[in-house]
Amino acid sequence: MSDNTPAIVTGSGRGIGKQTAILLSKIGLNLVGCSRTQGNFVLGAGWY
């Protein structure tokens, strides 16, 4: 997708939410993610 489509992923620090965020970023979406604990949340392109 090249139209800068945004995606909001809750629970993106681990599990299904994290894997969903990784997949969406790989296909080119701009992400906003959140997690209850900062330790589980990884920022930036280091996800994949």
C-alpha positions as CSV (number, residue, x, y, z in Angstrom):
1,M,0.0,0.0,0.0
2,S,1.5,3.3,-1.0
3,D,-1.2,5.7,0.2
4,N,0.2,6.0,3.8
5,T,-2.7,4.1,5.3
6,P,-2.6,4.2,9.1
7,A,-3.3,1.2,11.4
8,I,-3.9,1.2,15.1
9,V,-2.9,-2.0,16.8
10,T,-3.7,-2.4,20.5
11,G,-1.8,-5.0,22.5
12,S,1.1,-4.8,20.1
13,G,3.7,-5.6,22.8
14,R,3.4,-9.4,22.5
15,G,1.5,-12.3,21.1
16,I,-1.1,-11.9,18.3
17,G,-1.0,-8.1,18.5
18,K,2.8,-8.0,18.0
19,Q,2.6,-10.4,15.1
20,T,-0.2,-8.3,13.6
21,A,1.8,-5.1,13.9
22,I,4.8,-6.8,12.3
23,L,2.8,-8.1,9.4
24,L,1.1,-4.7,8.8
25,S,4.4,-2.9,8.8
26,K,5.9,-5.3,6.3
27,I,3.1,-4.6,3.9
28,G,3.7,-0.8,4.2
29,L,1.1,0.5,6.6
30,N,2.0,3.3,9.1
31,L,1.5,2.0,12.6
32,V,0.4,3.3,16.0
33,G,0.8,0.6,18.6
34,C,0.2,0.4,22.4
35,S,1.0,-2.0,25.1
36,R,0.2,-2.2,28.8
37,T,3.9,-2.7,29.7
38,Q,6.8,-0.7,28.2
39,G,9.2,-3.6,28.5
40,N,7.2,-5.6,25.9
41,F,7.0,-2.8,23.4
42,V,9.7,-2.6,20.8
43,L,10.0,0.7,18.8
44,G,11.0,1.2,15.2
45,A,12.1,-1.0,12.4
46,G,13.8,-3.5,14.7
47,W,10.6,-5.6,14.6
48,Y,11.5,-7.5,11.5
